[in-house]
């Protein structure tokens, strides 16, 4: 399967605290994907980064190979 969404070294910090640190993953078309983890693990932050509600501190998100967001914005 071809990945539709690629997150590479996705990081989001608030001050000196990491909400998400160097997360790398790919989401494929037609697949059902779940993100699970304990409270404070960065699940909501990951969703907000994918939805472009917030910008990453470092790393990037690509949709179908096109850069959607990066820390350079």
TIVO-2410 file (N, C-alpha, C; in nm, 3 decimals):
# residues 73
REC num residu      c1      c2      c3 atome chaine
REC   1      X   0.083  -0.119   0.000     N      A
REC   1      X   0.000   0.000   0.000    CA      A
REC   1      X   0.087   0.125   0.000     C      A
REC   2      X   0.039   0.227  -0.062     N      A
REC   2      X   0.108   0.355  -0.067    CA      A
REC   2      X   0.065   0.441   0.050     C      A
REC   3      X   0.163   0.506   0.114     N      A
REC   3      X   0.126   0.592   0.226    CA      A
REC   3      X   0.065   0.721   0.174     C      A
REC   4      X  -0.037   0.767   0.243     N      A
REC   4      X  -0.105   0.893   0.208    CA      A
REC   4      X  -0.055   1.006   0.296     C      A
REC   5      X  -0.020   0.972   0.420     N      A
REC   5      X   0.029   1.071   0.515    CA      A
REC   5      X   0.160   1.019   0.573     C      A
REC   6      X   0.263   1.103   0.568     N      A
REC   6      X   0.392   1.069   0.627    CA      A
REC   6      X   0.430   1.175   0.728     C      A
REC   7      X   0.456   1.134   0.851     N      A
REC   7      X   0.506   1.223   0.954    CA      A
REC   7      X   0.651   1.182   0.980     C      A
REC   8      X   0.741   1.279   0.974     N      A
REC   8      X   0.883   1.249   0.988    CA      A
REC   8      X   0.941   1.332   1.103     C      A
REC   9      X   0.989   1.262   1.206     N      A
REC   9      X   1.054   1.325   1.322    CA      A
REC   9      X   0.969   1.440   1.377     C      A
REC  10      X   0.840   1.418   1.386     N      A
REC  10      X   0.745   1.520   1.429    CA      A
REC  10      X   0.762   1.549   1.578     C      A
REC  11      X   0.788   1.674   1.609     N      A
REC  11      X   0.813   1.716   1.747    CA      A
REC  11      X   0.735   1.844   1.776     C      A
REC  12      X   0.677   1.850   1.895     N      A
REC  12      X   0.609   1.972   1.940    CA      A
REC  12      X   0.647   1.995   2.085     C      A
REC  13      X   0.700   2.113   2.112     N      A
REC  13      X   0.736   2.148   2.249    CA      A
REC  13      X   0.654   2.268   2.295     C      A
REC  14      X   0.635   2.274   2.424     N      A
REC  14      X   0.574   2.389   2.490    CA      A
REC  14      X   0.674   2.431   2.596     C      A
REC  15      X   0.747   2.537   2.567     N      A
REC  15      X   0.856   2.575   2.657    CA      A
REC  15      X   0.964   2.468   2.649     C      A
REC  16      X   0.998   2.412   2.764     N      A
REC  16      X   1.099   2.306   2.767    CA      A
REC  16      X   1.038   2.166   2.771     C      A
REC  17      X   0.905   2.157   2.769     N      A
REC  17      X   0.836   2.028   2.777    CA      A
REC  17      X   0.799   1.977   2.638     C      A
REC  18      X   0.820   1.848   2.618     N      A
REC  18      X   0.782   1.783   2.493    CA      A
REC  18      X   0.639   1.733   2.503     C      A
REC  19      X   0.556   1.772   2.408     N      A
REC  19      X   0.422   1.713   2.396    CA      A
REC  19      X   0.430   1.593   2.303     C      A
REC  20      X   0.523   1.599   2.206     N      A
REC  20      X   0.546   1.490   2.111    CA      A
REC  20      X   0.692   1.500   2.071     C      A
REC  21      X   0.764   1.387   2.073     N      A
REC  21      X   0.907   1.390   2.045    CA      A
REC  21      X   0.945   1.292   1.935     C      A
REC  22      X   0.989   1.346   1.821     N      A
REC  22      X   1.044   1.270   1.709    CA      A
REC  22      X   0.957   1.153   1.664     C      A
REC  23      X   0.828   1.176   1.652     N      A
REC  23      X   0.734   1.072   1.608    CA      A
REC  23      X   0.743   1.058   1.455     C      A
REC  24      X   0.766   0.938   1.408     N      A
REC  24      X   0.771   0.909   1.265    CA      A
REC  24      X   0.673   0.796   1.236     C      A
REC  25      X   0.580   0.820   1.144     N      A
REC  25      X   0.483   0.718   1.108    CA      A
REC  25      X   0.425   0.747   0.972     C      A
REC  26      X   0.361   0.646   0.913     N      A
REC  26      X   0.296   0.661   0.784    CA      A
REC  26      X   0.155   0.604   0.795     C      A
REC  27      X   0.060   0.674   0.735     N      A
REC  27      X  -0.079   0.628   0.731    CA      A
REC  27      X  -0.110   0.592   0.586     C      A
REC  28      X  -0.164   0.472   0.565     N      A
REC  28      X  -0.188   0.425   0.429    CA      A
REC  28      X  -0.335   0.434   0.392     C      A
REC  29      X  -0.360   0.450   0.263     N      A
REC  29      X  -0.497   0.458   0.212    CA      A
REC  29      X  -0.568   0.325   0.234     C      A
REC  30      X  -0.691   0.331   0.277     N      A
REC  30      X  -0.772   0.211   0.295    CA      A
REC  30      X  -0.748   0.136   0.424     C      A
REC  31      X  -0.655   0.182   0.505     N      A
REC  31      X  -0.624   0.114   0.632    CA      A
REC  31      X  -0.694   0.186   0.747     C      A
REC  32      X  -0.731   0.110   0.847     N      A
REC  32      X  -0.785   0.167   0.970    CA      A
REC  32      X  -0.669   0.174   1.068     C      A
REC  33      X  -0.645   0.293   1.122     N      A
REC  33      X  -0.531   0.315   1.210    CA      A
REC  33      X  -0.580   0.371   1.342     C      A
REC  34      X  -0.521   0.323   1.449     N      A
REC  34      X  -0.554   0.372   1.583    CA      A
REC  34      X  -0.427   0.424   1.649     C      A
REC  35      X  -0.442   0.530   1.724     N      A
REC  35      X  -0.331   0.581   1.805    CA      A
REC  35      X  -0.373   0.562   1.950     C      A
REC  36      X  -0.296   0.483   2.021     N      A
REC  36      X  -0.330   0.456   2.161    CA      A
REC  36      X  -0.211   0.495   2.248     C      A
REC  37      X  -0.239   0.527   2.372     N      A
REC  37      X  -0.134   0.562   2.466    CA      A
REC  37      X  -0.195   0.617   2.593     C      A
REC  38      X  -0.112   0.632   2.690     N      A
REC  38      X  -0.157   0.682   2.820    CA      A
REC  38      X  -0.188   0.831   2.811     C      A
REC  39      X  -0.249   0.883   2.915     N      A
REC  39      X  -0.276   1.028   2.921    CA      A
REC  39      X  -0.145   1.103   2.911     C      A
REC  40      X  -0.143   1.208   2.830     N      A
REC  40      X  -0.023   1.289   2.816    CA      A
REC  40      X   0.081   1.233   2.722     C      A
REC  41      X   0.044   1.131   2.645     N      A
REC  41      X   0.140   1.067   2.554    CA      A
REC  41      X   0.158   1.143   2.423     C      A
REC  42      X   0.070   1.238   2.392     N      A
REC  42      X   0.084   1.318   2.271    CA      A
REC  42      X  -0.015   1.284   2.161     C      A
REC  43      X  -0.118   1.207   2.193     N      A
REC  43      X  -0.217   1.167   2.090    CA      A
REC  43      X  -0.290   1.288   2.032     C      A
REC  44      X  -0.342   1.373   2.116     N      A
REC  44      X  -0.414   1.491   2.070    CA      A
REC  44      X  -0.321   1.586   1.997     C      A
REC  45      X  -0.200   1.600   2.046     N      A
REC  45      X  -0.102   1.684   1.978    CA      A
REC  45      X  -0.074   1.631   1.839     C      A
REC  46      X  -0.060   1.500   1.823     N      A
REC  46      X  -0.038   1.440   1.691    CA      A
REC  46      X  -0.154   1.471   1.598     C      A
REC  47      X  -0.277   1.456   1.645     N      A
REC  47      X  -0.394   1.487   1.563    CA      A
REC  47      X  -0.396   1.635   1.524     C      A
REC  48      X  -0.365   1.723   1.619     N      A
REC  48      X  -0.364   1.866   1.589    CA      A
REC  48      X  -0.255   1.904   1.489     C      A
REC  49      X  -0.142   1.836   1.495     N      A
REC  49      X  -0.037   1.858   1.397    CA      A
REC  49      X  -0.079   1.810   1.259     C      A
REC  50      X  -0.143   1.695   1.251     N      A
REC  50      X  -0.190   1.642   1.123    CA      A
REC  50      X  -0.299   1.731   1.063     C      A
REC  51      X  -0.382   1.789   1.148     N      A
REC  51      X  -0.490   1.876   1.102    CA      A
REC  51      X  -0.442   2.019   1.077     C      A
REC  52      X  -0.315   2.046   1.103     N      A
REC  52      X  -0.254   2.177   1.085    CA      A
REC  52      X  -0.315   2.283   1.176     C      A
REC  53      X  -0.368   2.240   1.289     N      A
REC  53      X  -0.419   2.336   1.389    CA      A
REC  53      X  -0.303   2.400   1.463     C      A
REC  54      X  -0.191   2.327   1.474     N      A
REC  54      X  -0.069   2.379   1.534    CA      A
REC  54      X   0.047   2.341   1.442     C      A
REC  55      X   0.157   2.412   1.453     N      A
REC  55      X   0.276   2.384   1.373    CA      A
REC  55      X   0.376   2.304   1.456     C      A
REC  56      X   0.451   2.216   1.390     N      A
REC  56      X   0.552   2.139   1.464    CA      A
REC  56      X   0.669   2.227   1.506     C      A
REC  57      X   0.732   2.193   1.616     N      A
REC  57      X   0.855   2.260   1.658    CA      A
REC  57      X   0.970   2.215   1.568     C      A
REC  58      X   0.963   2.088   1.526     N      A
REC  58      X   1.056   2.035   1.427    CA      A
REC  58      X   0.990   1.916   1.360     C      A
REC  59      X   1.044   1.876   1.246     N      A
REC  59      X   0.986   1.766   1.170    CA      A
REC  59      X   0.889   1.816   1.065     C      A
REC  60      X   0.823   1.721   0.997     N      A
REC  60      X   0.733   1.760   0.888    CA      A
REC  60      X   0.621   1.659   0.870     C      A
REC  61      X   0.515   1.705   0.802     N      A
REC  61      X   0.402   1.621   0.764    CA      A
REC  61      X   0.383   1.637   0.614     C      A
REC  62      X   0.368   1.523   0.545     N      A
REC  62      X   0.344   1.525   0.401    CA      A
REC  62      X   0.215   1.451   0.370     C      A
REC  63      X   0.135   1.508   0.279     N      A
REC  63      X   0.014   1.443   0.230    CA      A
REC  63      X   0.037   1.411   0.083     C      A
REC  64      X   0.027   1.285   0.048     N      A
REC  64      X   0.050   1.240  -0.090    CA      A
REC  64      X   0.181   1.294  -0.146     C      A
REC  65      X   0.283   1.300  -0.064     N      A
REC  65      X   0.415   1.343  -0.108    CA      A
REC  65      X   0.438   1.493  -0.107     C      A
REC  66      X   0.332   1.572  -0.087     N      A
REC  66      X   0.346   1.718  -0.083    CA      A
REC  66      X   0.361   1.764   0.062     C      A
REC  67      X   0.455   1.853   0.085     N      A
REC  67      X   0.478   1.906   0.218    CA      A
REC  67      X   0.356   1.982   0.268     C      A
REC  68      X   0.299   1.938   0.380     N      A
REC  68      X   0.179   2.002   0.434    CA      A
REC  68      X   0.216   2.098   0.547     C      A
REC  69      X   0.310   2.059   0.630     N      A
REC  69      X   0.356   2.149   0.736    CA      A
REC  69      X   0.494   2.106   0.779     C      A
REC  70      X   0.571   2.205   0.822     N      A
REC  70      X   0.704   2.178   0.874    CA      A
REC  70      X   0.740   2.284   0.973     C      A
REC  71      X   0.851   2.265   1.041     N      A
REC  71      X   0.893   2.364   1.140    CA      A
REC  71      X   0.946   2.490   1.075     C      A
REC  72      X   0.965   2.488   0.941     N      A
REC  72      X   1.015   2.604   0.869    CA      A
REC  72      X   0.907   2.705   0.836     C      A
REC  73      X   0.779   2.676   0.863     N      A
REC  73      X   0.670   2.767   0.827    CA      A
REC  73      X   0.666   2.886   0.919     C      A
***
